[in-house]
Amino acid sequence: MDKWMNITDMGYVIVSRYNVILVSLSLQQSMIFFPLRSQPPTDSFEHHVICIGHVYDNHFVQVNA
């Protein structure tokens, strides 16, 4: 298990690299990660949000609305 990505450790790496907002949904703990080093867009429609859900206690899948 030490070679698998942990969302609590990698959430800020993902949002910083791709300049997105990441929402992680889980029955145990849901989290939202915001980019720390980039300036937010002036228009709220320019925000890119990625939502992932934790399923079967070991997989993440993208959640689409």
N, CA, C and O atoms as a GROMACS GRO file, in nm:
protein
  260
    1MET      N    1   0.080  -0.120   0.000
    1MET     CA    2   0.000   0.000   0.000
    1MET      C    3   0.085   0.127   0.000
    1MET      O    4   0.030   0.234  -0.025
    2ASP      N    5   0.212   0.121   0.026
    2ASP     CA    6   0.293   0.242   0.037
    2ASP      C    7   0.319   0.307  -0.098
    2ASP      O    8   0.373   0.418  -0.101
    3LYS      N    9   0.283   0.245  -0.210
    3LYS     CA   10   0.306   0.304  -0.341
    3LYS      C   11   0.179   0.366  -0.400
    3LYS      O   12   0.183   0.415  -0.513
    4TRP      N   13   0.069   0.366  -0.327
    4TRP     CA   14  -0.056   0.422  -0.376
    4TRP      C   15  -0.067   0.569  -0.336
    4TRP      O   16  -0.014   0.612  -0.233
    5MET      N   17  -0.137   0.645  -0.420
    5MET     CA   18  -0.158   0.787  -0.394
    5MET      C   19  -0.261   0.805  -0.283
    5MET      O   20  -0.367   0.742  -0.285
    6ASN      N   21  -0.231   0.889  -0.187
    6ASN     CA   22  -0.321   0.922  -0.079
    6ASN      C   23  -0.376   1.063  -0.107
    6ASN      O   24  -0.298   1.157  -0.122
    7ILE      N   25  -0.508   1.078  -0.115
    7ILE     CA   26  -0.566   1.207  -0.154
    7ILE      C   27  -0.533   1.317  -0.054
    7ILE      O   28  -0.518   1.433  -0.094
    8THR      N   29  -0.521   1.285   0.073
    8THR     CA   30  -0.487   1.389   0.170
    8THR      C   31  -0.345   1.441   0.150
    8THR      O   32  -0.316   1.557   0.180
    9ASP      N   33  -0.256   1.357   0.100
    9ASP     CA   34  -0.119   1.398   0.071
    9ASP      C   35  -0.105   1.464  -0.066
    9ASP      O   36  -0.026   1.557  -0.082
   10MET      N   37  -0.181   1.417  -0.164
   10MET     CA   38  -0.162   1.460  -0.303
   10MET      C   39  -0.264   1.562  -0.352
   10MET      O   40  -0.251   1.612  -0.464
   11GLY      N   41  -0.365   1.595  -0.271
   11GLY     CA   42  -0.468   1.689  -0.316
   11GLY      C   43  -0.411   1.823  -0.359
   11GLY      O   44  -0.447   1.874  -0.465
   12TYR      N   45  -0.323   1.881  -0.279
   12TYR     CA   46  -0.266   2.011  -0.314
   12TYR      C   47  -0.168   2.002  -0.431
   12TYR      O   48  -0.152   2.099  -0.505
   13VAL      N   49  -0.105   1.890  -0.448
   13VAL     CA   50  -0.017   1.871  -0.564
   13VAL      C   51  -0.101   1.872  -0.692
   13VAL      O   52  -0.062   1.934  -0.791
   14ILE      N   53  -0.214   1.804  -0.690
   14ILE     CA   54  -0.302   1.797  -0.807
   14ILE      C   55  -0.357   1.935  -0.841
   14ILE      O   56  -0.350   1.977  -0.957
   15VAL      N   57  -0.410   2.007  -0.742
   15VAL     CA   58  -0.470   2.138  -0.772
   15VAL      C   59  -0.366   2.242  -0.812
   15VAL      O   60  -0.395   2.329  -0.893
   16SER      N   61  -0.247   2.233  -0.757
   16SER     CA   62  -0.142   2.327  -0.794
   16SER      C   63  -0.093   2.302  -0.936
   16SER      O   64  -0.066   2.396  -1.010
   17ARG      N   65  -0.081   2.176  -0.972
   17ARG     CA   66  -0.032   2.142  -1.106
   17ARG      C   67  -0.134   2.180  -1.215
   17ARG      O   68  -0.096   2.235  -1.318
   18TYR      N   69  -0.261   2.149  -1.192
   18TYR     CA   70  -0.363   2.168  -1.295
   18TYR      C   71  -0.449   2.294  -1.274
   18TYR      O   72  -0.537   2.322  -1.355
   19ASN      N   73  -0.424   2.369  -1.168
   19ASN     CA   74  -0.495   2.493  -1.138
   19ASN      C   75  -0.647   2.473  -1.141
   19ASN      O   76  -0.719   2.544  -1.210
   20VAL      N   77  -0.693   2.376  -1.065
   20VAL     CA   78  -0.835   2.343  -1.054
   20VAL      C   79  -0.874   2.340  -0.906
   20VAL      O   80  -0.789   2.344  -0.818
   21ILE      N   81  -1.003   2.332  -0.882
   21ILE     CA   82  -1.055   2.308  -0.748
   21ILE      C   83  -1.092   2.160  -0.744
   21ILE      O   84  -1.162   2.111  -0.832
   22LEU      N   85  -1.046   2.090  -0.642
   22LEU     CA   86  -1.071   1.946  -0.631
   22LEU      C   87  -1.162   1.919  -0.512
   22LEU      O   88  -1.134   1.962  -0.400
   23VAL      N   89  -1.271   1.847  -0.539
   23VAL     CA   90  -1.364   1.807  -0.434
   23VAL      C   91  -1.354   1.656  -0.423
   23VAL      O   92  -1.374   1.584  -0.521
   24SER      N   93  -1.323   1.607  -0.304
   24SER     CA   94  -1.312   1.464  -0.278
   24SER      C   95  -1.426   1.424  -0.185
   24SER      O   96  -1.437   1.473  -0.072
   25LEU      N   97  -1.511   1.333  -0.232
   25LEU     CA   98  -1.627   1.288  -0.154
   25LEU      C   99  -1.604   1.147  -0.102
   25LEU      O  100  -1.560   1.059  -0.177
   26SER      N  101  -1.634   1.126   0.024
   26SER     CA  102  -1.616   0.996   0.087
   26SER      C  103  -1.713   0.984   0.203
   26SER      O  104  -1.756   1.085   0.259
   27LEU      N  105  -1.749   0.862   0.239
   27LEU     CA  106  -1.836   0.842   0.355
   27LEU      C  107  -1.764   0.878   0.485
   27LEU      O  108  -1.828   0.919   0.582
   28GLN      N  109  -1.631   0.863   0.488
   28GLN     CA  110  -1.554   0.892   0.608
   28GLN      C  111  -1.521   1.039   0.622
   28GLN      O  112  -1.534   1.096   0.730
   29GLN      N  113  -1.478   1.103   0.510
   29GLN     CA  114  -1.435   1.242   0.517
   29GLN      C  115  -1.436   1.302   0.377
   29GLN      O  116  -1.374   1.248   0.286
   30SER      N  117  -1.505   1.412   0.361
   30SER     CA  118  -1.504   1.485   0.235
   30SER      C  119  -1.414   1.607   0.248
   30SER      O  120  -1.409   1.670   0.354
   31MET      N  121  -1.343   1.641   0.140
   31MET     CA  122  -1.247   1.751   0.145
   31MET      C  123  -1.255   1.834   0.018
   31MET      O  124  -1.293   1.783  -0.088
   32ILE      N  125  -1.219   1.961   0.028
   32ILE     CA  126  -1.207   2.050  -0.086
   32ILE      C  127  -1.066   2.108  -0.084
   32ILE      O  128  -1.018   2.156   0.019
   33PHE      N  129  -1.000   2.104  -0.200
   33PHE     CA  130  -0.865   2.157  -0.214
   33PHE      C  131  -0.868   2.273  -0.313
   33PHE      O  132  -0.925   2.262  -0.421
   34PHE      N  133  -0.805   2.384  -0.274
   34PHE     CA  134  -0.794   2.502  -0.360
   34PHE      C  135  -0.647   2.524  -0.394
   34PHE      O  136  -0.560   2.496  -0.312
   35PRO      N  137  -0.618   2.575  -0.516
   35PRO     CA  138  -0.479   2.606  -0.550
   35PRO      C  139  -0.422   2.711  -0.454
   35PRO      O  140  -0.491   2.806  -0.418
   36LEU      N  141  -0.300   2.693  -0.412
   36LEU     CA  142  -0.238   2.782  -0.315
   36LEU      C  143  -0.151   2.889  -0.379
   36LEU      O  144  -0.128   2.994  -0.318
   37ARG      N  145  -0.102   2.864  -0.498
   37ARG     CA  146  -0.001   2.955  -0.554
   37ARG      C  147  -0.047   3.035  -0.674
   37ARG      O  148   0.026   3.122  -0.721
   38SER      N  149  -0.166   3.008  -0.724
   38SER     CA  150  -0.212   3.081  -0.841
   38SER      C  151  -0.321   3.180  -0.802
   38SER      O  152  -0.391   3.162  -0.702
   39GLN      N  153  -0.334   3.284  -0.882
   39GLN     CA  154  -0.437   3.384  -0.856
   39GLN      C  155  -0.571   3.330  -0.906
   39GLN      O  156  -0.577   3.275  -1.016
   40PRO      N  157  -0.677   3.346  -0.829
   40PRO     CA  158  -0.807   3.297  -0.876
   40PRO      C  159  -0.856   3.377  -0.996
   40PRO      O  160  -0.827   3.496  -1.007
   41PRO      N  161  -0.930   3.312  -1.085
   41PRO     CA  162  -0.985   3.386  -1.200
   41PRO      C  163  -1.081   3.496  -1.153
   41PRO      O  164  -1.148   3.481  -1.051
   42THR      N  165  -1.087   3.604  -1.228
   42THR     CA  166  -1.176   3.714  -1.191
   42THR      C  167  -1.321   3.680  -1.220
   42THR      O  168  -1.411   3.730  -1.153
   43ASP      N  169  -1.345   3.595  -1.320
   43ASP     CA  170  -1.480   3.553  -1.355
   43ASP      C  171  -1.507   3.416  -1.293
   43ASP      O  172  -1.431   3.322  -1.315
   44SER      N  173  -1.615   3.404  -1.217
   44SER     CA  174  -1.642   3.277  -1.148
   44SER      C  175  -1.674   3.163  -1.245
   44SER      O  176  -1.664   3.046  -1.208
   45PHE      N  177  -1.711   3.195  -1.369
   45PHE     CA  178  -1.738   3.090  -1.468
   45PHE      C  179  -1.610   3.025  -1.518
   45PHE      O  180  -1.616   2.920  -1.583
   46GLU      N  181  -1.497   3.084  -1.491
   46GLU     CA  182  -1.369   3.029  -1.536
   46GLU      C  183  -1.312   2.926  -1.439
   46GLU      O  184  -1.212   2.861  -1.470
   47HIS      N  185  -1.373   2.909  -1.323
   47HIS     CA  186  -1.326   2.810  -1.228
   47HIS      C  187  -1.350   2.669  -1.282
   47HIS      O  188  -1.458   2.641  -1.335
   48HIS      N  189  -1.253   2.584  -1.271
   48HIS     CA  190  -1.267   2.445  -1.312
   48HIS      C  191  -1.270   2.360  -1.186
   48HIS      O  192  -1.174   2.358  -1.109
   49VAL      N  193  -1.379   2.289  -1.167
   49VAL     CA  194  -1.396   2.206  -1.049
   49VAL      C  195  -1.396   2.060  -1.093
   49VAL      O  196  -1.467   2.022  -1.186
   50ILE      N  197  -1.316   1.979  -1.026
   50ILE     CA  198  -1.315   1.835  -1.048
   50ILE      C  199  -1.364   1.770  -0.920
   50ILE      O  200  -1.314   1.797  -0.811
   51CYS      N  201  -1.463   1.684  -0.935
   51CYS     CA  202  -1.521   1.616  -0.820
   51CYS      C  203  -1.494   1.466  -0.834
   51CYS      O  204  -1.525   1.406  -0.936
   52ILE      N  205  -1.434   1.408  -0.730
   52ILE     CA  206  -1.406   1.265  -0.731
   52ILE      C  207  -1.472   1.201  -0.609
   52ILE      O  208  -1.485   1.263  -0.504
   53GLY      N  209  -1.513   1.078  -0.626
   53GLY     CA  210  -1.574   1.004  -0.517
   53GLY      C  211  -1.492   0.882  -0.483
   53GLY      O  212  -1.436   0.817  -0.571
   54HIS      N  213  -1.485   0.851  -0.355
   54HIS     CA  214  -1.410   0.735  -0.306
   54HIS      C  215  -1.508   0.618  -0.294
   54HIS      O  216  -1.602   0.624  -0.216
   55VAL      N  217  -1.485   0.512  -0.372
   55VAL     CA  218  -1.577   0.398  -0.373
   55VAL      C  219  -1.504   0.269  -0.339
   55VAL      O  220  -1.384   0.256  -0.363
   56TYR      N  221  -1.576   0.176  -0.283
   56TYR     CA  222  -1.524   0.044  -0.246
   56TYR      C  223  -1.400   0.051  -0.157
   56TYR      O  224  -1.320  -0.043  -0.155
   57ASP      N  225  -1.385   0.160  -0.084
   57ASP     CA  226  -1.273   0.180   0.010
   57ASP      C  227  -1.135   0.176  -0.052
   57ASP      O  228  -1.036   0.168   0.021
   58ASN      N  229  -1.125   0.182  -0.186
   58ASN     CA  230  -0.991   0.180  -0.244
   58ASN      C  231  -0.980   0.242  -0.383
   58ASN      O  232  -0.871   0.238  -0.441
   59HIS      N  233  -1.086   0.297  -0.439
   59HIS     CA  234  -1.080   0.355  -0.572
   59HIS      C  235  -1.142   0.495  -0.572
   59HIS      O  236  -1.236   0.522  -0.496
   60PHE      N  237  -1.089   0.582  -0.657
   60PHE     CA  238  -1.148   0.712  -0.679
   60PHE      C  239  -1.203   0.717  -0.821
   60PHE      O  240  -1.135   0.675  -0.915
   61VAL      N  241  -1.324   0.768  -0.837
   61VAL     CA  242  -1.385   0.785  -0.969
   61VAL      C  243  -1.434   0.929  -0.980
   61VAL      O  244  -1.469   0.992  -0.881
   62GLN      N  245  -1.436   0.979  -1.104
   62GLN     CA  246  -1.484   1.115  -1.127
   62GLN      C  247  -1.636   1.117  -1.119
   62GLN      O  248  -1.703   1.030  -1.175
   63VAL      N  249  -1.689   1.216  -1.048
   63VAL     CA  250  -1.832   1.232  -1.031
   63VAL      C  251  -1.875   1.346  -1.124
   63VAL      O  252  -1.822   1.457  -1.114
   64ASN      N  253  -1.970   1.319  -1.212
   64ASN     CA  254  -2.022   1.421  -1.302
   64ASN      C  255  -2.165   1.454  -1.264
   64ASN      O  256  -2.244   1.366  -1.230
   65ALA      N  257  -2.198   1.583  -1.270
   65ALA     CA  258  -2.334   1.626  -1.235
   65ALA      C  259  -2.423   1.622  -1.357
   65ALA      O  260  -2.541   1.655  -1.348
   0.00000   0.00000   0.00000
